[in-house]
Amino acid sequence: AFAQGFLEDKLKQFYKSDPVPEK
């Protein structure tokens, strides 16, 4: 869904900024 893709994109940016991603 659109919401899923939007959240996924935000998470990618967050993880990329995070030195130690939970996943």
Secondary structure, DSSP 8 states (H G I E B T S, - for coil): -HHHHHHHHHHHHHHHHSSS---
